[in-house]
Amino acid sequence: MTSSSSSSSSSTSSTSSASPASPASPALGTTPRSYRLLFRTPEFTPLFVSSAANTAAQTVGGLALGTLVLRTTGSPLLSAVSMFGPSLAQVLGATLFLSGADRLPPRAAMTGIPLAFAACAVLLALPGLPVTAVFAVLLAQGLVASLGGGVRWGLLNEILTKDGYLLGRSVFNMMSGIAQITGYATGGVLVAALSPRVTLLTSAGLYLAAALGARLGLTRRPPRAAGRPSVAVTWRTNALLWSSRRRRLVYLGLWIPNGLVVGCESLFVSYDPDTAGTLFACAALGMLVGDVTVGRLLPPGVRARLAVPLLLLLAAPYLVFFGHPPLPLAAALAAVASVGFGASLVQQEHLMALTPEELSGHALGLHSAGMLTMQGVSASLAGSVAQLTSPATAMTVTALASTGVTLTLTTAARRGERERLQPA
């Protein structure tokens, strides 16, 4: 199960700077501090509902496509790649088209992206479609998806302001986890009762619902940045975001530790096929607890200091899997580990504090694309290690790697902070 909260957080911790209220702030004119106020904020609810439909469509369609490819080719590898393919393709989209995240009108983009996904789902459901054509469609879908995270999270940051972003994102993370569980369960029933192709058409219908919700519920807004999206602008903005050492460490922390832990989760099925569902469910529960705790319960001062401990918590429980713990202990370990995914909320807040407002969509899109790419890469690496050794050994090795990256980035961040504070 991939982390809905975007990967594990960076090893640097900081409080975000306050931003003034804007016309897009909550109805009461203040930054939302509760879930109730979030849903009273103009445009938050339609963005939330549209995103929920989009996530459900992805999970239902992904399961159907993986099943269809497996039945067609008999290849577990091609089946897995068909589910991870769009995520891996996002790295290409992030280097070519990500400037559109801030340079396209948000409502038009939030409507057009799910429409494109719906068209892809219909194409994938066509009988007799060659496997090469399936992966060509998935490549196109991944390129379009690379814009989705930047547009969505940039708009959320605009609707709530930077002070409210963390609470709002935590709600989206919880929704994503619930939608993934529900979507996979529903997709499994539909595939068994109907067929993978009919299930793909169902996902197309969900994408259409997401597009309709965005078109009718969101107001028309101008792009956050001037100019046309282009490959050259994408490269320049990526280089600008990457040029800051502090932002660079945040990105590396957001991408790598979490991605490696998702690699551990990707081995649940091969670790124990009979209990994999229980492990996935407990991991989702832990992620939900982490998002609620970090996003709603912890005060800002405490929250900022917990980024690194949460990152270490994310990986440490998987070290125990080397000893093949019994199911109750293994499930508890998976749940406790996933609480650590809440660290990413702190680091996204930090990233927004380090990023100019007009680049917020691009910055969050780069984070989202890099996160998903790293999750796909980590799943492949963990699978390769498991092929050579065993799933339990691979989980332990991957968790050790995640811990090592967290400690290395923490040391680098603290050294950089000391250098920055030294008098010239």
Buried (B, 14 or more C-beta within 10 A) or exposed (E): BBBBBBBBBBBBBBBBEEBEBEEBBBEEEEBBEEBEBBEBBBBBBBBBBBBBBBBBBBBBBBBBBBBBBBEBBEEBEBBBBBBBBBBBBBBBBBBBBBBBBBBBBBBBBBBBBBBBBBBBBBBBBEEEBEEEEBBEBBBBBBBBBBBBBBBBBBBBBBBBBBBBBBBBBBBBBBBBBBBBBBBBBBBBEBBEEEBBBEBBBBBBBBBBBBBBBBBEBBEEBEBBBEEEBBEEBBBEBBEBBEEEEBBBBBBBBBBBBBBBBBBBBBBBBBBBEEBBBBBBBBBBBBBBBBBBBBBBEBEEEEBBBBBBEBBBBBBBBBBBBBEEBEEEBBBBBBBBBBBBBBBBBBBBBBBBBBBEBBBBBBBBBBBBBBBBBBBBBBBBBBBEBBEEEBBBBBBBBBBBBBBBBBBBBBEBBEEBEEEEEEEE
